[in-house]
Amino acid sequence: MRIMVDVAKELLGMFLADARLTMATLVLVAIVAGLVVAFRVEPLLGGGVLLLGCLAILVEAAVREARRRRAL
């Protein structure tokens, strides 16, 4: 049982380590869900937007971290 608690803490720590990345991803998912449900956008197109959005968020986070490390 202890290992389950440790795994849960580690997963939570991963998501909370970069709050900006987490929030951007959650906002993107909410926007895409809204597009698909409210505006009847094709799910495949929504998936494409989600993929490209996640890649853009990931690149931005990597660039931000690289700049932060270079400044140190």
PDB file of N, H, CA, C and O in Angstrom:
ATOM      1  N   MET A   1       0.824  -1.193   0.000  1.00  0.00           N
ATOM      2  CA  MET A   1       0.000   0.000   0.000  1.00  0.00           C
ATOM      3  C   MET A   1       0.867   1.255   0.000  1.00  0.00           C
ATOM      4  O   MET A   1       0.498   2.277  -0.577  1.00  0.00           O
ATOM      5  N   ARG A   2       2.007   1.165   0.645  1.00  0.00           N
ATOM      6  H   ARG A   2       2.307   0.334   1.114  1.00  0.00           H
ATOM      7  CA  ARG A   2       2.908   2.319   0.721  1.00  0.00           C
ATOM      8  C   ARG A   2       3.391   2.740  -0.671  1.00  0.00           C
ATOM      9  O   ARG A   2       3.568   3.929  -0.939  1.00  0.00           O
ATOM     10  N   ILE A   3       3.602   1.762  -1.548  1.00  0.00           N
ATOM     11  H   ILE A   3       3.458   0.797  -1.331  1.00  0.00           H
ATOM     12  CA  ILE A   3       4.085   2.084  -2.885  1.00  0.00           C
ATOM     13  C   ILE A   3       3.037   2.867  -3.675  1.00  0.00           C
ATOM     14  O   ILE A   3       3.384   3.726  -4.485  1.00  0.00           O
ATOM     15  N   MET A   4       1.763   2.572  -3.441  1.00  0.00           N
ATOM     16  H   MET A   4       1.481   1.874  -2.783  1.00  0.00           H
ATOM     17  CA  MET A   4       0.691   3.306  -4.122  1.00  0.00           C
ATOM     18  C   MET A   4       0.690   4.777  -3.704  1.00  0.00           C
ATOM     19  O   MET A   4       0.482   5.663  -4.532  1.00  0.00           O
ATOM     20  N   VAL A   5       0.920   5.027  -2.430  1.00  0.00           N
ATOM     21  H   VAL A   5       1.089   4.307  -1.757  1.00  0.00           H
ATOM     22  CA  VAL A   5       0.976   6.396  -1.926  1.00  0.00           C
ATOM     23  C   VAL A   5       2.185   7.116  -2.513  1.00  0.00           C
ATOM     24  O   VAL A   5       2.089   8.280  -2.903  1.00  0.00           O
ATOM     25  N   ASP A   6       3.307   6.436  -2.575  1.00  0.00           N
ATOM     26  H   ASP A   6       3.385   5.491  -2.258  1.00  0.00           H
ATOM     27  CA  ASP A   6       4.516   7.044  -3.143  1.00  0.00           C
ATOM     28  C   ASP A   6       4.334   7.369  -4.622  1.00  0.00           C
ATOM     29  O   ASP A   6       4.755   8.431  -5.080  1.00  0.00           O
ATOM     30  N   VAL A   7       3.712   6.465  -5.366  1.00  0.00           N
ATOM     31  H   VAL A   7       3.370   5.603  -4.994  1.00  0.00           H
ATOM     32  CA  VAL A   7       3.457   6.698  -6.793  1.00  0.00           C
ATOM     33  C   VAL A   7       2.505   7.877  -6.971  1.00  0.00           C
ATOM     34  O   VAL A   7       2.719   8.722  -7.840  1.00  0.00           O
ATOM     35  N   ALA A   8       1.459   7.937  -6.156  1.00  0.00           N
ATOM     36  H   ALA A   8       1.285   7.251  -5.450  1.00  0.00           H
ATOM     37  CA  ALA A   8       0.507   9.044  -6.242  1.00  0.00           C
ATOM     38  C   ALA A   8       1.190  10.381  -5.936  1.00  0.00           C
ATOM     39  O   ALA A   8       0.937  11.373  -6.619  1.00  0.00           O
ATOM     40  N   LYS A   9       2.042  10.413  -4.928  1.00  0.00           N
ATOM     41  H   LYS A   9       2.247   9.607  -4.373  1.00  0.00           H
ATOM     42  CA  LYS A   9       2.767  11.646  -4.592  1.00  0.00           C
ATOM     43  C   LYS A   9       3.693  12.061  -5.732  1.00  0.00           C
ATOM     44  O   LYS A   9       3.796  13.245  -6.054  1.00  0.00           O
ATOM     45  N   GLU A  10       4.362  11.094  -6.335  1.00  0.00           N
ATOM     46  H   GLU A  10       4.279  10.133  -6.074  1.00  0.00           H
ATOM     47  CA  GLU A  10       5.281  11.389  -7.438  1.00  0.00           C
ATOM     48  C   GLU A  10       4.526  11.937  -8.648  1.00  0.00           C
ATOM     49  O   GLU A  10       4.977  12.894  -9.278  1.00  0.00           O
ATOM     50  N   LEU A  11       3.392  11.344  -8.974  1.00  0.00           N
ATOM     51  H   LEU A  11       3.025  10.567  -8.463  1.00  0.00           H
ATOM     52  CA  LEU A  11       2.589  11.831 -10.095  1.00  0.00           C
ATOM     53  C   LEU A  11       2.063  13.235  -9.828  1.00  0.00           C
ATOM     54  O   LEU A  11       2.103  14.092 -10.711  1.00  0.00           O
ATOM     55  N   LEU A  12       1.583  13.471  -8.644  1.00  0.00           N
ATOM     56  H   LEU A  12       1.551  12.775  -7.927  1.00  0.00           H
ATOM     57  CA  LEU A  12       1.105  14.801  -8.294  1.00  0.00           C
ATOM     58  C   LEU A  12       2.236  15.820  -8.356  1.00  0.00           C
ATOM     59  O   LEU A  12       2.045  16.942  -8.826  1.00  0.00           O
ATOM     60  N   GLY A  13       3.405  15.429  -7.884  1.00  0.00           N
ATOM     61  H   GLY A  13       3.560  14.519  -7.502  1.00  0.00           H
ATOM     62  CA  GLY A  13       4.559  16.316  -7.938  1.00  0.00           C
ATOM     63  C   GLY A  13       4.960  16.667  -9.355  1.00  0.00           C
ATOM     64  O   GLY A  13       5.382  17.792  -9.625  1.00  0.00           O
ATOM     65  N   MET A  14       4.829  15.703 -10.271  1.00  0.00           N
ATOM     66  H   MET A  14       4.486  14.790 -10.052  1.00  0.00           H
ATOM     67  CA  MET A  14       5.159  15.970 -11.674  1.00  0.00           C
ATOM     68  C   MET A  14       4.235  17.036 -12.256  1.00  0.00           C
ATOM     69  O   MET A  14       4.685  17.919 -12.987  1.00  0.00           O
ATOM     70  N   PHE A  15       2.942  16.956 -11.934  1.00  0.00           N
ATOM     71  H   PHE A  15       2.576  16.239 -11.341  1.00  0.00           H
ATOM     72  CA  PHE A  15       1.997  17.915 -12.479  1.00  0.00           C
ATOM     73  C   PHE A  15       2.120  19.280 -11.822  1.00  0.00           C
ATOM     74  O   PHE A  15       1.856  20.298 -12.461  1.00  0.00           O
ATOM     75  N   LEU A  16       2.512  19.317 -10.576  1.00  0.00           N
ATOM     76  H   LEU A  16       2.727  18.490 -10.056  1.00  0.00           H
ATOM     77  CA  LEU A  16       2.617  20.585  -9.877  1.00  0.00           C
ATOM     78  C   LEU A  16       3.986  21.244 -10.047  1.00  0.00           C
ATOM     79  O   LEU A  16       4.154  22.411  -9.693  1.00  0.00           O
ATOM     80  N   ALA A  17       4.956  20.520 -10.578  1.00  0.00           N
ATOM     81  H   ALA A  17       4.820  19.572 -10.865  1.00  0.00           H
ATOM     82  CA  ALA A  17       6.303  21.059 -10.733  1.00  0.00           C
ATOM     83  C   ALA A  17       6.315  22.253 -11.685  1.00  0.00           C
ATOM     84  O   ALA A  17       7.021  23.231 -11.440  1.00  0.00           O
ATOM     85  N   ASP A  18       5.548  22.184 -12.755  1.00  0.00           N
ATOM     86  H   ASP A  18       4.974  21.389 -12.954  1.00  0.00           H
ATOM     87  CA  ASP A  18       5.480  23.289 -13.708  1.00  0.00           C
ATOM     88  C   ASP A  18       4.008  23.663 -13.876  1.00  0.00           C
ATOM     89  O   ASP A  18       3.329  23.182 -14.783  1.00  0.00           O
ATOM     90  N   ALA A  19       3.542  24.510 -13.003  1.00  0.00           N
ATOM     91  H   ALA A  19       4.094  24.901 -12.266  1.00  0.00           H
ATOM     92  CA  ALA A  19       2.126  24.876 -12.991  1.00  0.00           C
ATOM     93  C   ALA A  19       1.709  25.555 -14.290  1.00  0.00           C
ATOM     94  O   ALA A  19       0.579  25.386 -14.748  1.00  0.00           O
ATOM     95  N   ARG A  20       2.610  26.315 -14.879  1.00  0.00           N
ATOM     96  H   ARG A  20       3.529  26.453 -14.507  1.00  0.00           H
ATOM     97  CA  ARG A  20       2.297  27.001 -16.130  1.00  0.00           C
ATOM     98  C   ARG A  20       2.016  26.000 -17.253  1.00  0.00           C
ATOM     99  O   ARG A  20       1.070  26.167 -18.023  1.00  0.00           O
ATOM    100  N   LEU A  21       2.838  24.970 -17.336  1.00  0.00           N
ATOM    101  H   LEU A  21       3.606  24.834 -16.710  1.00  0.00           H
ATOM    102  CA  LEU A  21       2.663  23.923 -18.341  1.00  0.00           C
ATOM    103  C   LEU A  21       1.355  23.178 -18.107  1.00  0.00           C
ATOM    104  O   LEU A  21       0.612  22.909 -19.050  1.00  0.00           O
ATOM    105  N   THR A  22       1.080  22.849 -16.866  1.00  0.00           N
ATOM    106  H   THR A  22       1.684  23.068 -16.100  1.00  0.00           H
ATOM    107  CA  THR A  22      -0.150  22.139 -16.520  1.00  0.00           C
ATOM    108  C   THR A  22      -1.382  22.967 -16.860  1.00  0.00           C
ATOM    109  O   THR A  22      -2.328  22.452 -17.456  1.00  0.00           O
ATOM    110  N   MET A  23      -1.381  24.234 -16.491  1.00  0.00           N
ATOM    111  H   MET A  23      -0.612  24.652 -16.007  1.00  0.00           H
ATOM    112  CA  MET A  23      -2.540  25.085 -16.758  1.00  0.00           C
ATOM    113  C   MET A  23      -2.748  25.294 -18.254  1.00  0.00           C
ATOM    114  O   MET A  23      -3.883  25.278 -18.730  1.00  0.00           O
ATOM    115  N   ALA A  24      -1.674  25.487 -18.990  1.00  0.00           N
ATOM    116  H   ALA A  24      -0.752  25.500 -18.603  1.00  0.00           H
ATOM    117  CA  ALA A  24      -1.795  25.678 -20.437  1.00  0.00           C
ATOM    118  C   ALA A  24      -2.396  24.436 -21.090  1.00  0.00           C
ATOM    119  O   ALA A  24      -3.240  24.547 -21.979  1.00  0.00           O
ATOM    120  N   THR A  25      -1.969  23.271 -20.657  1.00  0.00           N
ATOM    121  H   THR A  25      -1.283  23.181 -19.935  1.00  0.00           H
ATOM    122  CA  THR A  25      -2.505  22.034 -21.214  1.00  0.00           C
ATOM    123  C   THR A  25      -3.973  21.861 -20.864  1.00  0.00           C
ATOM    124  O   THR A  25      -4.771  21.473 -21.718  1.00  0.00           O
ATOM    125  N   LEU A  26      -4.341  22.143 -19.622  1.00  0.00           N
ATOM    126  H   LEU A  26      -3.693  22.458 -18.928  1.00  0.00           H
ATOM    127  CA  LEU A  26      -5.743  22.034 -19.227  1.00  0.00           C
ATOM    128  C   LEU A  26      -6.625  23.022 -19.981  1.00  0.00           C
ATOM    129  O   LEU A  26      -7.743  22.684 -20.370  1.00  0.00           O
ATOM    130  N   VAL A  27      -6.136  24.224 -20.187  1.00  0.00           N
ATOM    131  H   VAL A  27      -5.228  24.498 -19.871  1.00  0.00           H
ATOM    132  CA  VAL A  27      -6.899  25.221 -20.947  1.00  0.00           C
ATOM    133  C   VAL A  27      -7.057  24.766 -22.392  1.00  0.00           C
ATOM    134  O   VAL A  27      -8.137  24.900 -22.969  1.00  0.00           O
ATOM    135  N   LEU A  28      -6.005  24.235 -22.975  1.00  0.00           N
ATOM    136  H   LEU A  28      -5.128  24.126 -22.507  1.00  0.00           H
ATOM    137  CA  LEU A  28      -6.073  23.742 -24.352  1.00  0.00           C
ATOM    138  C   LEU A  28      -7.101  22.620 -24.480  1.00  0.00           C
ATOM    139  O   LEU A  28      -7.904  22.619 -25.412  1.00  0.00           O
ATOM    140  N   VAL A  29      -7.079  21.681 -23.560  1.00  0.00           N
ATOM    141  H   VAL A  29      -6.426  21.682 -22.803  1.00  0.00           H
ATOM    142  CA  VAL A  29      -8.041  20.568 -23.592  1.00  0.00           C
ATOM    143  C   VAL A  29      -9.468  21.108 -23.464  1.00  0.00           C
ATOM    144  O   VAL A  29     -10.366  20.639 -24.163  1.00  0.00           O
ATOM    145  N   ALA A  30      -9.685  22.077 -22.590  1.00  0.00           N
ATOM    146  H   ALA A  30      -8.955  22.458 -22.022  1.00  0.00           H
ATOM    147  CA  ALA A  30     -11.017  22.662 -22.417  1.00  0.00           C
ATOM    148  C   ALA A  30     -11.473  23.374 -23.691  1.00  0.00           C
ATOM    149  O   ALA A  30     -12.634  23.259 -24.085  1.00  0.00           O
ATOM    150  N   ILE A  31     -10.579  24.097 -24.325  1.00  0.00           N
ATOM    151  H   ILE A  31      -9.636  24.191 -24.005  1.00  0.00           H
ATOM    152  CA  ILE A  31     -10.921  24.802 -25.568  1.00  0.00           C
ATOM    153  C   ILE A  31     -11.286  23.812 -26.665  1.00  0.00           C
ATOM    154  O   ILE A  31     -12.297  23.983 -27.346  1.00  0.00           O
ATOM    155  N   VAL A  32     -10.472  22.781 -26.838  1.00  0.00           N
ATOM    156  H   VAL A  32      -9.650  22.642 -26.284  1.00  0.00           H
ATOM    157  CA  VAL A  32     -10.745  21.788 -27.871  1.00  0.00           C
ATOM    158  C   VAL A  32     -12.048  21.051 -27.575  1.00  0.00           C
ATOM    159  O   VAL A  32     -12.831  20.793 -28.490  1.00  0.00           O
ATOM    160  N   ALA A  33     -12.289  20.712 -26.324  1.00  0.00           N
ATOM    161  H   ALA A  33     -11.653  20.921 -25.581  1.00  0.00           H
ATOM    162  CA  ALA A  33     -13.551  20.050 -25.964  1.00  0.00           C
ATOM    163  C   ALA A  33     -14.731  20.962 -26.282  1.00  0.00           C
ATOM    164  O   ALA A  33     -15.750  20.507 -26.800  1.00  0.00           O
ATOM    165  N   GLY A  34     -14.592  22.231 -25.974  1.00  0.00           N
ATOM    166  H   GLY A  34     -13.764  22.600 -25.553  1.00  0.00           H
ATOM    167  CA  GLY A  34     -15.649  23.184 -26.299  1.00  0.00           C
ATOM    168  C   GLY A  34     -15.898  23.296 -27.788  1.00  0.00           C
ATOM    169  O   GLY A  34     -17.046  23.382 -28.224  1.00  0.00           O
ATOM    170  N   LEU A  35     -14.829  23.295 -28.573  1.00  0.00           N
ATOM    171  H   LEU A  35     -13.897  23.225 -28.219  1.00  0.00           H
ATOM    172  CA  LEU A  35     -14.975  23.346 -30.029  1.00  0.00           C
ATOM    173  C   LEU A  35     -15.714  22.123 -30.558  1.00  0.00           C
ATOM    174  O   LEU A  35     -16.612  22.234 -31.392  1.00  0.00           O
ATOM    175  N   VAL A  36     -15.322  20.964 -30.063  1.00  0.00           N
ATOM    176  H   VAL A  36     -14.592  20.873 -29.385  1.00  0.00           H
ATOM    177  CA  VAL A  36     -15.917  19.725 -30.558  1.00  0.00           C
ATOM    178  C   VAL A  36     -17.379  19.617 -30.143  1.00  0.00           C
ATOM    179  O   VAL A  36     -18.221  19.217 -30.947  1.00  0.00           O
ATOM    180  N   VAL A  37     -17.690  19.969 -28.900  1.00  0.00           N
ATOM    181  H   VAL A  37     -17.006  20.294 -28.247  1.00  0.00           H
ATOM    182  CA  VAL A  37     -19.052  19.802 -28.398  1.00  0.00           C
ATOM    183  C   VAL A  37     -19.965  20.950 -28.849  1.00  0.00           C
ATOM    184  O   VAL A  37     -21.037  20.710 -29.404  1.00  0.00           O
ATOM    185  N   ALA A  38     -19.542  22.183 -28.613  1.00  0.00           N
ATOM    186  H   ALA A  38     -18.671  22.378 -28.162  1.00  0.00           H
ATOM    187  CA  ALA A  38     -20.423  23.324 -28.857  1.00  0.00           C
ATOM    188  C   ALA A  38     -20.525  23.696 -30.337  1.00  0.00           C
ATOM    189  O   ALA A  38     -21.607  24.026 -30.821  1.00  0.00           O
ATOM    190  N   PHE A  39     -19.420  23.643 -31.041  1.00  0.00           N
ATOM    191  H   PHE A  39     -18.540  23.374 -30.648  1.00  0.00           H
ATOM    192  CA  PHE A  39     -19.414  24.085 -32.432  1.00  0.00           C
ATOM    193  C   PHE A  39     -19.415  22.933 -33.424  1.00  0.00           C
ATOM    194  O   PHE A  39     -19.295  23.141 -34.632  1.00  0.00           O
ATOM    195  N   ARG A  40     -19.550  21.729 -32.913  1.00  0.00           N
ATOM    196  H   ARG A  40     -19.647  21.561 -31.932  1.00  0.00           H
ATOM    197  CA  ARG A  40     -19.639  20.527 -33.747  1.00  0.00           C
ATOM    198  C   ARG A  40     -18.469  20.385 -34.720  1.00  0.00           C
ATOM    199  O   ARG A  40     -18.642  19.980 -35.870  1.00  0.00           O
ATOM    200  N   VAL A  41     -17.282  20.724 -34.236  1.00  0.00           N
ATOM    201  H   VAL A  41     -17.141  21.053 -33.302  1.00  0.00           H
ATOM    202  CA  VAL A  41     -16.068  20.531 -35.032  1.00  0.00           C
ATOM    203  C   VAL A  41     -15.790  19.028 -35.094  1.00  0.00           C
ATOM    204  O   VAL A  41     -16.002  18.309 -34.117  1.00  0.00           O
ATOM    205  N   GLU A  42     -15.320  18.567 -36.238  1.00  0.00           N
ATOM    206  H   GLU A  42     -15.148  19.150 -37.031  1.00  0.00           H
ATOM    207  CA  GLU A  42     -14.997  17.152 -36.396  1.00  0.00           C
ATOM    208  C   GLU A  42     -13.989  16.726 -35.329  1.00  0.00           C
ATOM    209  O   GLU A  42     -13.009  17.433 -35.093  1.00  0.00           O
ATOM    210  N   PRO A  43     -14.213  15.586 -34.685  1.00  0.00           N
ATOM    211  CA  PRO A  43     -13.278  15.120 -33.657  1.00  0.00           C
ATOM    212  C   PRO A  43     -11.849  14.939 -34.174  1.00  0.00           C
ATOM    213  O   PRO A  43     -10.893  15.172 -33.435  1.00  0.00           O
ATOM    214  N   LEU A  44     -11.697  14.531 -35.421  1.00  0.00           N
ATOM    215  H   LEU A  44     -12.474  14.342 -36.022  1.00  0.00           H
ATOM    216  CA  LEU A  44     -10.356  14.381 -35.980  1.00  0.00           C
ATOM    217  C   LEU A  44      -9.653  15.733 -36.073  1.00  0.00           C
ATOM    218  O   LEU A  44      -8.460  15.833 -35.785  1.00  0.00           O
ATOM    219  N   LEU A  45     -10.371  16.752 -36.464  1.00  0.00           N
ATOM    220  H   LEU A  45     -11.340  16.671 -36.698  1.00  0.00           H
ATOM    221  CA  LEU A  45      -9.802  18.103 -36.501  1.00  0.00           C
ATOM    222  C   LEU A  45      -9.476  18.577 -35.089  1.00  0.00           C
ATOM    223  O   LEU A  45      -8.437  19.196 -34.861  1.00  0.00           O
ATOM    224  N   GLY A  46     -10.367  18.286 -34.141  1.00  0.00           N
ATOM    225  H   GLY A  46     -11.211  17.783 -34.326  1.00  0.00           H
ATOM    226  CA  GLY A  46     -10.104  18.627 -32.744  1.00  0.00           C
ATOM    227  C   GLY A  46      -8.858  17.931 -32.229  1.00  0.00           C
ATOM    228  O   GLY A  46      -8.067  18.524 -31.495  1.00  0.00           O
ATOM    229  N   GLY A  47      -8.680  16.669 -32.614  1.00  0.00           N
ATOM    230  H   GLY A  47      -9.322  16.188 -33.211  1.00  0.00           H
ATOM    231  CA  GLY A  47      -7.479  15.936 -32.218  1.00  0.00           C
ATOM    232  C   GLY A  47      -6.227  16.563 -32.805  1.00  0.00           C
ATOM    233  O   GLY A  47      -5.190  16.625 -32.144  1.00  0.00           O
ATOM    234  N   GLY A  48      -6.320  17.028 -34.043  1.00  0.00           N
ATOM    235  H   GLY A  48      -7.162  16.978 -34.580  1.00  0.00           H
ATOM    236  CA  GLY A  48      -5.185  17.704 -34.670  1.00  0.00           C
ATOM    237  C   GLY A  48      -4.831  18.993 -33.957  1.00  0.00           C
ATOM    238  O   GLY A  48      -3.658  19.294 -33.738  1.00  0.00           O
ATOM    239  N   VAL A  49      -5.857  19.754 -33.596  1.00  0.00           N
ATOM    240  H   VAL A  49      -6.811  19.510 -33.774  1.00  0.00           H
ATOM    241  CA  VAL A  49      -5.631  20.999 -32.851  1.00  0.00           C
ATOM    242  C   VAL A  49      -5.006  20.685 -31.498  1.00  0.00           C
ATOM    243  O   VAL A  49      -4.102  21.386 -31.041  1.00  0.00           O
ATOM    244  N   LEU A  50      -5.495  19.627 -30.866  1.00  0.00           N
ATOM    245  H   LEU A  50      -6.229  19.058 -31.237  1.00  0.00           H
ATOM    246  CA  LEU A  50      -4.946  19.219 -29.577  1.00  0.00           C
ATOM    247  C   LEU A  50      -3.479  18.808 -29.709  1.00  0.00           C
ATOM    248  O   LEU A  50      -2.653  19.189 -28.879  1.00  0.00           O
ATOM    249  N   LEU A  51      -3.155  18.042 -30.735  1.00  0.00           N
ATOM    250  H   LEU A  51      -3.826  17.733 -31.408  1.00  0.00           H
ATOM    251  CA  LEU A  51      -1.773  17.616 -30.966  1.00  0.00           C
ATOM    252  C   LEU A  51      -0.861  18.814 -31.204  1.00  0.00           C
ATOM    253  O   LEU A  51       0.182  18.942 -30.563  1.00  0.00           O
ATOM    254  N   LEU A  52      -1.252  19.683 -32.119  1.00  0.00           N
ATOM    255  H   LEU A  52      -2.100  19.579 -32.639  1.00  0.00           H
ATOM    256  CA  LEU A  52      -0.411  20.841 -32.422  1.00  0.00           C
ATOM    257  C   LEU A  52      -0.299  21.786 -31.225  1.00  0.00           C
ATOM    258  O   LEU A  52       0.766  22.348 -30.968  1.00  0.00           O
ATOM    259  N   GLY A  53      -1.393  21.953 -30.503  1.00  0.00           N
ATOM    260  H   GLY A  53      -2.257  21.495 -30.712  1.00  0.00           H
ATOM    261  CA  GLY A  53      -1.366  22.806 -29.321  1.00  0.00           C
ATOM    262  C   GLY A  53      -0.450  22.259 -28.244  1.00  0.00           C
ATOM    263  O   GLY A  53       0.313  23.005 -27.631  1.00  0.00           O
ATOM    264  N   CYS A  54      -0.526  20.941 -28.011  1.00  0.00           N
ATOM    265  H   CYS A  54      -1.146  20.335 -28.509  1.00  0.00           H
ATOM    266  CA  CYS A  54       0.355  20.329 -27.004  1.00  0.00           C
ATOM    267  C   CYS A  54       1.815  20.444 -27.410  1.00  0.00           C
ATOM    268  O   CYS A  54       2.678  20.702 -26.571  1.00  0.00           O
ATOM    269  N   LEU A  55       2.094  20.254 -28.695  1.00  0.00           N
ATOM    270  H   LEU A  55       1.393  20.044 -29.377  1.00  0.00           H
ATOM    271  CA  LEU A  55       3.477  20.407 -29.157  1.00  0.00           C
ATOM    272  C   LEU A  55       3.963  21.840 -28.972  1.00  0.00           C
ATOM    273  O   LEU A  55       5.103  22.061 -28.563  1.00  0.00           O
ATOM    274  N   ALA A  56       3.110  22.810 -29.269  1.00  0.00           N
ATOM    275  H   ALA A  56       2.184  22.631 -29.602  1.00  0.00           H
ATOM    276  CA  ALA A  56       3.488  24.217 -29.091  1.00  0.00           C
ATOM    277  C   ALA A  56       3.735  24.534 -27.613  1.00  0.00           C
ATOM    278  O   ALA A  56       4.684  25.240 -27.274  1.00  0.00           O
ATOM    279  N   ILE A  57       2.886  24.014 -26.751  1.00  0.00           N
ATOM    280  H   ILE A  57       2.115  23.441 -27.027  1.00  0.00           H
ATOM    281  CA  ILE A  57       3.062  24.227 -25.308  1.00  0.00           C
ATOM    282  C   ILE A  57       4.364  23.599 -24.838  1.00  0.00           C
ATOM    283  O   ILE A  57       5.096  24.196 -24.049  1.00  0.00           O
ATOM    284  N   LEU A  58       4.654  22.401 -25.319  1.00  0.00           N
ATOM    285  H   LEU A  58       4.059  21.916 -25.960  1.00  0.00           H
ATOM    286  CA  LEU A  58       5.884  21.712 -24.929  1.00  0.00           C
ATOM    287  C   LEU A  58       7.123  22.463 -25.398  1.00  0.00           C
ATOM    288  O   LEU A  58       8.085  22.602 -24.642  1.00  0.00           O
ATOM    289  N   VAL A  59       7.109  22.945 -26.630  1.00  0.00           N
ATOM    290  H   VAL A  59       6.328  22.832 -27.244  1.00  0.00           H
ATOM    291  CA  VAL A  59       8.257  23.708 -27.150  1.00  0.00           C
ATOM    292  C   VAL A  59       8.448  24.983 -26.343  1.00  0.00           C
ATOM    293  O   VAL A  59       9.574  25.337 -25.994  1.00  0.00           O
ATOM    294  N   GLU A  60       7.345  25.678 -26.043  1.00  0.00           N
ATOM    295  H   GLU A  60       6.430  25.390 -26.326  1.00  0.00           H
ATOM    296  CA  GLU A  60       7.445  26.909 -25.259  1.00  0.00           C
ATOM    297  C   GLU A  60       8.032  26.631 -23.886  1.00  0.00           C
ATOM    298  O   GLU A  60       8.866  27.399 -23.408  1.00  0.00           O
ATOM    299  N   ALA A  61       7.615  25.554 -23.245  1.00  0.00           N
ATOM    300  H   ALA A  61       6.937  24.930 -23.633  1.00  0.00           H
ATOM    301  CA  ALA A  61       8.125  25.215 -21.918  1.00  0.00           C
ATOM    302  C   ALA A  61       9.611  24.856 -21.983  1.00  0.00           C
ATOM    303  O   ALA A  61      10.375  25.223 -21.090  1.00  0.00           O
ATOM    304  N   ALA A  62      10.020  24.148 -23.024  1.00  0.00           N
ATOM    305  H   ALA A  62       9.399  23.850 -23.749  1.00  0.00           H
ATOM    306  CA  ALA A  62      11.431  23.783 -23.165  1.00  0.00           C
ATOM    307  C   ALA A  62      12.296  25.019 -23.416  1.00  0.00           C
ATOM    308  O   ALA A  62      13.384  25.143 -22.852  1.00  0.00           O
ATOM    309  N   VAL A  63      11.816  25.923 -24.255  1.00  0.00           N
ATOM    310  H   VAL A  63      10.932  25.821 -24.713  1.00  0.00           H
ATOM    311  CA  VAL A  63      12.564  27.154 -24.533  1.00  0.00           C
ATOM    312  C   VAL A  63      12.670  28.003 -23.268  1.00  0.00           C
ATOM    313  O   VAL A  63      13.730  28.552 -22.968  1.00  0.00           O
ATOM    314  N   ARG A  64      11.569  28.105 -22.533  1.00  0.00           N
ATOM    315  H   ARG A  64      10.708  27.658 -22.777  1.00  0.00           H
ATOM    316  CA  ARG A  64      11.571  28.880 -21.282  1.00  0.00           C
ATOM    317  C   ARG A  64      12.566  28.302 -20.280  1.00  0.00           C
ATOM    318  O   ARG A  64      13.299  29.047 -19.630  1.00  0.00           O
ATOM    319  N   GLU A  65      12.591  26.986 -20.154  1.00  0.00           N
ATOM    320  H   GLU A  65      11.995  26.381 -20.682  1.00  0.00           H
ATOM    321  CA  GLU A  65      13.522  26.340 -19.221  1.00  0.00           C
ATOM    322  C   GLU A  65      14.971  26.515 -19.673  1.00  0.00           C
ATOM    323  O   GLU A  65      15.858  26.726 -18.845  1.00  0.00           O
ATOM    324  N   ALA A  66      15.216  26.428 -20.985  1.00  0.00           N
ATOM    325  H   ALA A  66      14.496  26.257 -21.658  1.00  0.00           H
ATOM    326  CA  ALA A  66      16.573  26.624 -21.501  1.00  0.00           C
ATOM    327  C   ALA A  66      17.065  28.045 -21.221  1.00  0.00           C
ATOM    328  O   ALA A  66      18.220  28.246 -20.847  1.00  0.00           O
ATOM    329  N   ARG A  67      16.189  29.016 -21.403  1.00  0.00           N
ATOM    330  H   ARG A  67      15.251  28.852 -21.707  1.00  0.00           H
ATOM    331  CA  ARG A  67      16.561  30.411 -21.121  1.00  0.00           C
ATOM    332  C   ARG A  67      16.837  30.602 -19.636  1.00  0.00           C
ATOM    333  O   ARG A  67      17.770  31.307 -19.254  1.00  0.00           O
ATOM    334  N   ARG A  68      16.016  29.967 -18.804  1.00  0.00           N
ATOM    335  H   ARG A  68      15.257  29.394 -19.115  1.00  0.00           H
ATOM    336  CA  ARG A  68      16.218  30.090 -17.358  1.00  0.00           C
ATOM    337  C   ARG A  68      17.548  29.489 -16.945  1.00  0.00           C
ATOM    338  O   ARG A  68      18.257  30.065 -16.120  1.00  0.00           O
ATOM    339  N   ARG A  69      17.894  28.345 -17.502  1.00  0.00           N
ATOM    340  H   ARG A  69      17.318  27.877 -18.172  1.00  0.00           H
ATOM    341  CA  ARG A  69      19.157  27.708 -17.146  1.00  0.00           C
ATOM    342  C   ARG A  69      20.360  28.471 -17.689  1.00  0.00           C
ATOM    343  O   ARG A  69      21.415  28.498 -17.054  1.00  0.00           O
ATOM    344  N   ARG A  70      20.212  29.085 -18.849  1.00  0.00           N
ATOM    345  H   ARG A  70      19.356  29.064 -19.364  1.00  0.00           H
ATOM    346  CA  ARG A  70      21.310  29.852 -19.417  1.00  0.00           C
ATOM    347  C   ARG A  70      21.574  31.105 -18.588  1.00  0.00           C
ATOM    348  O   ARG A  70      22.712  31.566 -18.501  1.00  0.00           O
ATOM    349  N   ALA A  71      20.527  31.653 -17.980  1.00  0.00           N
ATOM    350  H   ALA A  71      19.602  31.279 -18.050  1.00  0.00           H
ATOM    351  CA  ALA A  71      20.667  32.874 -17.177  1.00  0.00           C
ATOM    352  C   ALA A  71      21.386  32.604 -15.861  1.00  0.00           C
ATOM    353  O   ALA A  71      21.919  33.526 -15.244  1.00  0.00           O
ATOM    354  N   LEU A  72      21.405  31.345 -15.429  1.00  0.00           N
ATOM    355  H   LEU A  72      20.972  30.596 -15.931  1.00  0.00           H
ATOM    356  CA  LEU A  72      22.063  31.023 -14.143  1.00  0.00           C
ATOM    357  C   LEU A  72      23.534  30.952 -14.253  1.00  0.00           C
ATOM    358  O   LEU A  72      24.215  30.692 -13.261  1.00  0.00           O
TER     359      LEU A  72
END
